[in-house]
């Protein structure tokens, strides 16, 4: 499965445009601590439970309107190649 709201082989893939609230629901449903973010089939970043907590608390951001791209860790090329398998 691909980005959107899917899980594949234990890994959750979402779009960086998805909201933080949506991601927390999906992470809870799949019991995932990390989400890989893909855009047009390419890994562009990751978000972890810790990043979710810190990213929202630090900026007083609204989870319904904050996109994952605002708090994600951008993925370096070597890691991106590994995660996109």
ABEGO torsion letter per residue (X at the ends): XBBGBBBBGGBBBBBAABBAAAAAAAAAAAGBABBBBBBGGBBAEBBBAAAAAAAAAAAGBBAAABBAAAABBBBBAAAAAAAAX
